[in-house]
């Protein structure tokens, strides 16, 4: 598999949100707006690329008995760095994402890609897998957030499309996340198989 195929695979065929249905906690919890959805996706993308590269580089020196704990420590290290950077330079975004930043450590997408891909491939392909899966996750969270924000407030990325009095509060609340996710999964899979 080439680098470009690996990236495309993560975007479409193995999209973590719309196809594999992974990472539902941040998907439902951080997508009340397009900006928070995109920010959570980009944070996960950065950690995924870095952790995949390191795990691929150290795969041959880590004993099988401690493989999973080592993967978790690598992921947790990158999440801690990301958390400190966001807290220092992007405090408003850090507080908007809240507990979901530290929860990237236990996001099944990261550990799943570490085990299924990075531990079996070279550093370049592992980085490309991180780019593809992370970009697919980012696009999915941004799309869900944009639809929820548009239907709930009449704006997307803060740009007013229609008056907020016509928005439906349901889409900003938790049930709206499930409704929008379900429709976007159906739409994505319909387009993918058409």
Order of alpha helices (4+ residues) and beta strands (2+ residues): alpha-alpha-alpha-alpha-alpha-alpha-alpha-beta-beta-alpha
